[in-house]
């Protein structure tokens, strides 16, 4: 076994905490002295700031990104027995949220380069039971929202954006696979993810580009009725105390997490710019490495993960070897949603989806990753590949 000479984790939050500690200490003291720990002033501040940052009318804090998806689905009217079209290549919360509201996830394959849902396959999957489409902006790269919105509008469907991994990302209609009309290109070009569909769902899990130091999420919409429903659902079906109108959830935002996010939100664009710079540098360093396909650095991509495809080696053995030498490489996702035990035998195979799940490998990327550490990651990857 090779000796570990350096440790480069997939994500390291310690430098961030150290840098932000003076502000964190001040904000935490304010929250604790206020005694308002749930939906307090820090939460209201965050909701207003997030609405402005994302360019939406309503931004509503909740307990997690998963809750944001569930509440978002219900808020736009998805009912038990409905079908929701989505991607198989995502974290389980995507499909799980659909199933938890009593609807059925209907998967279609993904694009090989973007790894996002392929809009060209969506219409063939629409049935009389279809009520919504849930695209995922995977790894921080916006899905082809222009084409997706046109399909939804033609068929009277709702669109719930799973933007858990894409805070600060923006849709650009110049991508190679943009199949929407010129009108939609103009209409949606440059808009933030989570502001284009009928509702957006964000996660602030600590690993995200804008992460809390615990669980937290956000629901976004430009529709007043959707916002009102979401406000009820996150608080036991009630806006006014003891006036419970529907069955809802206990999904209110924690003031401590909101305080952390209020500190970090103004830094989001600079953090994302650093991630893009690191992705560009990875692409240069890996450009001549046989058997490695690097991701495109497209406009609006914020690189929640930097994910390569390995085509000339055993991917899982490669991950193990990298980990043994201190490189925190990880696989997102080794088992697509449609192949998870909970859905066993319910879906056909999706060729691109399964190819990607066998090839993808994510390398360390975060705003505090140094060039020295990045060089070590690349040198170790090349050394292992060359045996």
N, C-alpha and C positions, 0 to 999 in steps of 0.2 A: 504494500500500500504506500502511495506517495505521501511524503511528509507535507503537512500543511505549513506553508511559509507566510500566509496572509489570509485574513478573513474578510470577505466582501459579502455581506448579507444582501438578500434580495431587496430589503428595505431597512433603513436604519433611522429611527425617529429620535435617537438620543441627541444628535447635534441640533435638531430642530428645537427640542425642548430646552436645551441649554441656551440657545440664542433667544428664545421667546420668554425665558423664565421671568425676567422682571415684569413684563406685561401680564404673563399668566398669574403671577403672584398677586398683582394688583387687582386683576379681574376676579380671581377666586375669593380674595378677601371681601370684595364688594358683594359678591353673590352670597357668601356665607353670612355676612353681617345683615344683609337684607332679609334673610329668612324666607325668600321666595325661590323655591327650588324647582318648581314645575311651571312652565309657561309664564315666567316672570319677565321683567323688563329686558333682560338679555335676549329672550326669545323674540319679543316684539321687534327689537332692534335688528336681529338677524333676519327676520322675515322681510322687513322693509328693505334692508340692504341687498338681500338675495333677489327680491323682485326687481330692483333697479339694475343689479349686475346682469341678470339673465334677460331683462327686457320683457318681463311678464307682468300681468295685472295683479296676480295673486301668487304668493309663495307661502306655504303653510308647513310649519315644522311638525315632525312626527317622530316616532320612536326609532325607526330604522328604514332603510331602503326597501326592504321586503314589505313592510307595512305601507310604504308609499305606493308600491305597485298594487297591493290588495285594495287599498282605499281608492286609488286612481281608477282601477277597473270598475269597482262598484259605483263610483261617482259619475262615470259616463254611461252607466246603465247596463253593464254586462250582467247577464242573469244566469242562474243555473240552467244547464242544458245548451247554452250558447257555445259557439266555437270561436277561438281566438287564434289567429295565424301568427306564428312567431318562428324564431330561429332555434335549431337544435343545439347550436354551438354557443353556449352561454352558461353562466352559473345557474344552479338549480332553482334559485329564487325566481327566475323568470317564469319557468313553467309552473313551479309550485304555486305562485300567486294566482295563476289562472285556475289551477285545479282547486285551490282553497275557496274560491268564490263559486265553485260548482260548475264552472265552464270546462271545456275540453281544449287543451293545447293542440293545435294543428301545425305540424312542423313542415317547413319547406327548406330546401338546401340553401347553402350560402355561396357567396362569391369567393373564389380561391385567393384573390389578392387582398381584398378588404376584410375577409372573414365575416362580413356582415350578411344579413338576409339578402337574398337575390330577388329584387323586385320583379324580374322577368318571370319568376315562378309563382308569384302570389295569386294572380287571377285564376289560374287553373285550380287552386285549392279552395276558392270561395264556394260556399254552398248556401242554401237557404237558412242555415243555422249560424252562419258567420256574422258576428256583430262587431268585431274589432281586429285590428292588427297591432302587434306589439314588436316593433323593431328594437334591437339592442345596439347601442353605439359601442361596439366591442373594443376593449383596450384603449378607449379614448378616441377612436376614429368614427366620425359621424357616418351613420347609414345613409343610403341614397333617399333622403327625405322628400325631395321633389317628386320622384317617381312614386313613392309610397303614398304621399298625400293625394296625388292625382287618382291613383287606384281607389283609395278610400272614398274620395268624393264621388267618383263614378258609381260606386256601389253603396253609398250611404253608410259607410263604416266609420267607427271611431278609431283613433290612433292614440295609443298609450306608449310614450317613449320611455324605454328603460335606459335612463341616462346615468345609471349608478356609477359608471366608470368614466364619465365624460364631462365633468364640471369644467366650464370654460371653453369647451370645444364649440366650433361653429361649422355649420353646413356650408359647403362651397359647391356650386353647381358646375364646376370645371373638371370634375373627376372623370376618369376614362369611361366609366360605366353609367354616367348620368343619362338616363333615358327619358327624362321628363321634357315637357314642352318649354319653349322659350319663356312663356308667361310664368310658369312655375319656377324656372331658374331665376327670374327677376324677383318673384314674390318671396322666395325663401332664401335666396343667396345671402350669406353672411349672418344668418340668424343663429343664435345659440341653441345647442341641443337642449331639449326640455321646454322650448318655447314655440315649437312648430306644430306639434300634434295637439290633440284636444286636452291632453294632460301629460305631464312629465313626472318622472320619479327619480329622485337622487338619493344616493347613499353617502353618508359621511363616516362610514367605517374607517378606523384609524389608518388603513393602508391606502385610502383613496387620495387623489390629488389634492382635494380639500377634505382632510380627515379630522374628525373629533378625537377625543381620547376616551371613547366609549361608543356605544351605539347611538345613531341619530340619522334622521332622514328628512326629505323635503318633497312636498307635492306642489307642482306648479300648474297654472292654467290661466287662460285669458277669459274664461267663461264664468260669469257670476254664479250661475246655478250649480255648476260643477264645484266651485269653491265652497258654496254654502253646504252642499252635501258632504264634501270632504271635511269641513269643520265639524259637522255633526258626527261623522263616522269616527274621527280620531278621538272623540270625547264621549264615548258611550251613547252615541246617537242623540246628543244634546248640544245645543248652543247655549241655552239658558239653563242654569242649574235646576235640577229636579224636574225638567220638562223634556224627558226622554221621548223622542218621536219615533226612532227606529232602533234596531239592534246595531250597535257599533262596536268599537274597540277601545281599550285603554292604550292609546298611542300618542301620548302628549310628549312634547319635547322637554328634555331636561335642561334647566337653566345653566348648569355647569358646562354641559357640552356646547350650548349656544354661546357661552362666553368664550370658549376656546375657538369656536368658528368665527366669532366676531373679530378676534385677533388675527386669524389666518386669512380670512376672506380678502382683505386688501392686497395680500401677497400672492394670490392665486395666479394672476397673469404672469408674474415674474417666475413663479415656480414652474408653470407650464412652459414658459420660454426656455428655462433651463433643461427641462425634459426633452424638448424638441432639439436643443443644441446637442444634448447627449445622444439622442437617436441619430442625428446627422453624423456625429463623430463615430458612433458604432458602425454605421453604414460604410463610412470611408475605411475604417480599420478592417472590416470584414469583406470588403468588395472583391477580393481575389481569393477568398477561401472556398475551395471546392466543396460542394455538398451543403452549402448554407445559403438559404434564400432570405434576404433581409426585407423588412417591411418598408413600404413606401412612406416617405415623409410628405404626406399630402397636406394641402391647406386645411387648417382647422383641427388637425390631429393633435391631441395633447398627451399621448403616450402614457396612459395609466400603466401599461406594461410595454416593454420593448420585447416583441415576440418574433423570433426567427423560426424558420422551418429547416429541419435537418433531414436531408434526403440521402446521405451516403453513409450513415452510421446507425447503430441501434440507439435510438433516442433515450430510452430509459437507462441503458448502460452509461451513456454519456452524462446524463444528469447525476448518476451515482458517482461517477469519476470526478465530475466538477465539484460536487459537494464534499467529497473526500479531500479535495485540495483547497477548500475554503471558499469556493464560489457558490453563492446562494441561488443557483438556478432552480426554477420551478416550472411545472407544467400546468397550464391553464388552457384546456381542461382535458385530462386523460380519458374521461368517459363522457361523451356527449349526453345531453339531457334525455334524448330518446332511448338511450341504451342503459340508463340507470335502472336498478332493480324495481323501483316503484312503477315504471312504465314498461317493464319487460314484456316483449311479445306484442305490443300494441301498435308498433309503427314499422314501416318498411325501412330499408337502408337508404341513407343519403350519402352518395359517393364522395362529394367534396368534404362534407362534414367529417366523415370517417377518416379520410386522408389527412385532414388537418389535425385531428385528435391524435393521430399516430406520429405526427412530425413536429408539432409546435413545442417551443422551448423558450421560456422567458428569462432574460438576463437582468441583473440588478440595474435599476434606474430610479433615481430620486434626486431632488434638488441639491442634496449635499454630497452626491457621489463625485469624488475627485477624479481628475484625469489619470492620476497614478493608479487608483483602484480600477478604473475602467480599462486601463492598459493591462493590468494583471488579469482581469476577466477574459479579455480577448486573447492574450498570450496563452493562458491556461486552456481556453477552448481550442485554440489551434493546436497546441501541444497534444492534447488528448485525442483530437481527431486524427492526428498524424501517427498516433500509436506509440 
